[in-house]
Amino acid sequence: MTVTAALRGTGSAAWADALLLSFAQAGYVQAVPDILQPAEPFLDLSGEDIRKSLYLTTDASGEELCLRPDLTIPVARDYLASAGAGQPAGFCYLGPVFRYRGGRPSEFLQAGIESFGRQDRAAADAEMLALALEATSTFGLTEVEIRTGDVALFNALIDALDLYPVWRRRLIKDFNRKVSLTEDIERLTLATAPGRNEYEGVLAALAGSDRKAALALVTDLMSIAGTTNVGGRTVAEIADRFLEQSTLKGGALPRDALDIIKRFLAIAGDPDDAVAQLRALAADARLSITAAIDQFESRVGFMAARGIDTAKTRFSTSFGRGLDYYTGFEFELHAKGNGAEPLVAGGRYDGLLTQLGASAPIPAVGFSIWVECLTQAGRKPGSTGSAA
């Protein structure tokens, strides 16, 4: 039984048919990945925290499997296993996904698009946003809130500041986790406090040193002391944590760098205004982030060329979706006046396919649609007007 057939009687079938037709007309081939997937890619890319949300089982060989919690990774895996891997290709999908969500149903529908291999990144990004907006129109929504960001700008900023590697890793990792990033910035603000323990001198000596050499030193010292495992962590893991703390406790970030980060994260509003503010920041701080700003500005131009009113698009340098594999453009579409949960969300994830086994980087961008949310927010097929 097809998905749309299964939806007959739910009021969603006509929308599903129209949605898949619009995707096909845009050149995207329907993908139908297996429902049962290897659990490892989801755990590796999202962390062990996602385990409590997965529906897991184990096959006869001992491999851990799960009901697919989303469709991006399954579609990407099928693409990499195909003869066309590495070549430009676009796929659409509509099907059930399975994830524990508290009091809400654990099985729900997800639709979306994944585009692989396109080198014209700014144009592909704009196309994703335009198609996402068309999808909301298919469900009867004529006005939505468009929220956008670009993690590539933040990464370029951190690279230009030439921070110690441990701070670079920490800040980039925590960018999508607002609480953690706030804590990092607060820690940086207080990081000039003098040492308060007997090994503070050792920490200061390690701060900013070559990571490989410092890890080897700490690992050797712990091995000499006979330490093999503490609290479930290996010597290497403990040494890595110790090295990280050597920089965090050492006040590694200069005050001017901290001020620049705060100024950067305060930029928000109209994308054109944001471009101007970013260029002003780059000039004032003498930062080499022009390429990232140019890519952002190019994307805004392609968005306008596709008929998107960029003045009604909210951009924020601090916007992130909470997923580590995003590498550039990110966006969410929300219902007007009821925007706690996104109706559609997506972005660029150029690093994902390499993490899934591709031998060389492959550009990738896409979005997912929460069908039930759009069904509730939109209008019934054949009716007029929009529901906000």
Secondary structure, 3 states (H helix, E strand, C coil): CCHHHHHCCCCCHHHHHHHHHHHHHCCCEECCCCCEEECHHHHHHHCHHHHHHCCEEECCCCCEEEECCCCHHHHHHHHHCCCCCCCCEEEEEEEEEECCECCECCEEEEEEEEEECCCCHHHHHHHHHHHHHHHHHHCCCCCEEEEEEEHHHHHHHHHHCCCCHHHHHHHHHHCCCHHHHHHHHHHHHCCCCCCCCCCHHHHHHHCCCCHHHHHHHHHHHHHHCCCCEECCEEHHHHHHHHHHHHHHCCCCCCHHHHHHHHHHHCCEECHHHHHHHHHHHHHHHCCCCHHHHHHHHHHHHHHHHCCCCHHHEEEECCCCCCCCCCCCEEEEEEECCECCCCCEEEEECCCHHHHCCCCCCCCEEEEEEEHHHHHHHCCCCCCCCCCC
